[in-house]
Each structure stands twice: as C-alpha cells, then as structure tokens.
Amino acid sequence: VAAGAALGAAWGVYIKWVRPKWRRVLGTWDALDRIERQQKHISGEIDNVASDLSLVRGVQRAMLSQRDVPFFETDALGRCLWVNRYYLDLTGKQLADVLVNGWGAVVSLHDRAAVLREWDDCIKQDRDFDMQYRIIDADQQPRTIRATARRIKNQAGLTIAWAGSWVLLDPQPSTH
C-alpha cells in the first residue's frame, strides 16, 4: 500500500510539474519522436553523401589514370593510398608494391633522406610539398622530377590527405 501511495505521489508530481515543463521545452509530446526521425533521416542523407563522394573519387581516379602524368594520393601521414597507371609504368612497380613499400622506395638513394626529411617537415608544418629530386625508373635509370603535393583538408581545416603529381624534368633517362 505504501509503495502504491509513493508511486501515486510521484505520478502526481510528474503530471503537475515535469510534464508541463517538458511540454513547454519541446512544444509537444511527440517532439522526441520527431527529433529521432529527423536524426535517422539526416543519418541516411550522410550515407548518401558519402556514397556520392566515393563515386566522384572513383571517377576522378579513373580520369587521372588515363593521363600521361604520374599522380598519387596519400593519407595525412604520407602513406601511399593510390597511384595512377602512368606512375606504375614509369617506376616499373605494381600497385601492391607502392602501397606496401611506400612511395619513398622509388626515390634515388642519393636523394631519399632529403626527400623524406622535406616530406616530414611538410606534414609537421602543415604545408604543401614541392621538391625536385631523382627517382629510379622502370629501367633502373635515374630520372629527375619535380613532385608537388597539395593538402586536402576537411571542414575543420585539418589535413586529411595529400594529392600530388610529378613533372618529368628530363624527357629521356639519364646516362650517368
């Protein structure tokens, strides 16, 4: 009997004080249901946008793969995520090689330390990469390139990836 009286008293407090306050805050009793429905709708829209962005990225990569310019993409720390067909043809590498061993493996041993140091500085200082150095091509010959990579930032302004390309500065392989 005492528990029933306590429950009745609590229900009375709820009806008299809590319910009206929530009604004023939310406007109606079904406001929480409407909020949850809207959250589900927004979540679905986010999924659609992510799907559309994935499609756009795929189209961009397909288009860049048709160009006779080496293109690459890395994550925020500089780990290789993608290179185009020309990059692979020029270096004589397979995509799995580049993804596992990294893009630094094609840099000439004479330039490798300086290039990796500059790349690390660009990441730490959050600035774009622009450097001339030598790579080793598919014929094991040194080739001089100019590599540039631009930061890709999210809406919060944080670098989340890098996209770049090479310009061959010596059209024919070096003979030294």
N, C-alpha and C positions, 0 to 999 in steps of 0.2 A: 504494500500500500504506500509506504514511504517513497519507494522508487518511482511509483506511478505519479505521486504528487510532485516529486522533483522534476520528472520528465515533463509534466504538465506545466510547471512553472517555467522551465527552460523554453518550452514551446511558446508560452505567452510572451516571454522576453524577446524571442526571435520575431514573433508576429508584430509585436508592438514597436520594437526598436531597430532590430537588424534588417528585417525585410524592407521597411520603408527607406532606410539609408542606402541599401544596395539598389533599390529601385530608382532612387534619385541619381545615384552614381552611374548606373548602367542605362537608365532610360526605360527599360522594360525587362521582364524576367527572361526573355529569350535572347538577351544580348550576348550572354556567354556562348550560346549555341551558334549565334550568327558570327561571333568572333572566331570560333573554332572552324566553322565552314569557310570563312574568308581565309584563314591560315592554310587550310587544305588547298583552296583554290590558288593561293599565292605559291605554295609549295609545288603544285602542278605546273604553274607558269614558269617557275625557276627551272624545273626539269626540262620544259620545252625550250627555254633559252639555252640551257647547257647543251641540249641535243643540237640546236641550230648552230651554236658556236663550234661544236665538234664537226659538223658538216662543213662549215665555212673553212675551218682549219684544214680539213681534208682536201677541199677544192684548192686552197692556196698551195698546199704541198704538192698536189698533182700538177698545178701550173708551174711551180718553181722547178719541178723535176724535168720539165720539158726544155728548160733554158740551158744554154751552154755557159753557165756561170755556176761556180760552186757555192751552194747555200747550206747553212747549218742552223740548228736551233739547240740551245742548251737550257738546263734548268737554272735557277737563281744562283747556284754554286758553280756553274760552268760545266756540269756533267752533260755530255752529249745526249740529246734526245732524238735527233733526226738530222740526216744529211740527204741531199738530193743525189740523183743518179750521176750527174757530172762530177760531183765531189768524189764519189766512189770510183768512177772511171779514171779520173786524174790521179788518184792516190793508189789505185790498184787494190783497194780494200773492199771487204764485204761489210754490209751494214752492221752485222753482229760484231765484227772486229772493232769498228769505231765505237759502238755502244758499250762494249766491254772494256776495251783498252783506252778509250777516250781519244779526243781529237789531238791531244799532245803527242801521240805516238807517231804522227806523220811529220812533225816539226823536226828539222835538221838538228842533229845532236849539238852542233855549234851554236845554235840559236835557242835551243829548248829552255835552258834555265832563264834566260832573259824574257822569253815569251811567257812562260808560266809565272814569273815574278810580276810582269806587267798585268797579266790577266788577274792575278790575285789582288794587286793594287786596285784595279778597276772594280772588283767586287767589293773590297773593303771601303773604297771611297765613293761607291755608287755612281760611277761614271762610265760612259761608253768606251769601248775598246777600239783602238786604231793603231795598227803597227805593221811595219814592213819586216819580213823575215823570210827564211827559206824553208821549204818543205821538201820531202823526198817523194818524187812521183812514182807512178806505176813501173817505170823502167829503172827505178833506183837512182835517178838523177836528181840533183838539187834544182829546185825552181824557186825563183824569187816571187813572192806575192805581197800584196797589201791586204790585210784582213781587217775588216771593220765589223763590229757587233754593237747593236743598239739594245738598250734596256727595254724590256716590256714590263710595264708597271700595272698593278691592279688599281682599283678605285681609291684605295687608301694611300697610293703613292709608293708602295713597296715594289721593288724589283722582284718579279716572279719568274722571269726567263730572259734569254738573250736570243736575238735573231741576227744572223750575220752572213757575210759573203766574202769571197776572195776576188781580187783582181790580179790576174797574172801579169807580172811586170816584165817577164822575159818570155816572149811568144814561143821560142824554141828552148829546149832543155840546155842547161849549162854544159860546157865541155870540161870544166875543171872539177 
